Amino acid sequence: MPNAARIVVLWDATTAEHQLRALSTAAQTMSIELQVIEFGDYTTMLSTLDAGLKERSHALIQLSSPLVTAGASRMAEIVRTYRVPAISPFRCFPDRGGLMSYGPVLPAL
């Protein structure tokens, strides 16, 4: 997405702080605005995702969290509703209807 200027980042505040720092550094280098959606439980994750995507972002990046895995089906439905391309670190997201994943193959580990 070469023209993406605003990206929503779904971040579990209890995990993945190093991922958020690395992503923030990369976004700053590329002049991309990140809208970080912080959550701490499953219900908050889904409601804040829905609210965040109403802001007309160009894409969604999901950072690593067990809750992201648990909510993959519902998250895929939400991003399809808003027609926002999304990426997850876990294969379960595209397996359940999301666009794509890029990350470790957990069963192989």
LINNORJO-V115505 format. One line per field, one symbol per residue. psi: psi as a letter, one per 30 degrees, with the letter a starting at -180 (. if undefined). Layout:
psi = ???
//
This chain:
psi = ifgkfkkkkjkjfflgeeeeeeeeeeeeeghkkkjkjklfleeeeeeeeeeeffghlflkkklkkfeeeegeeeeeeeeeefhkkkklfkffeffgflelljaljeff.
//
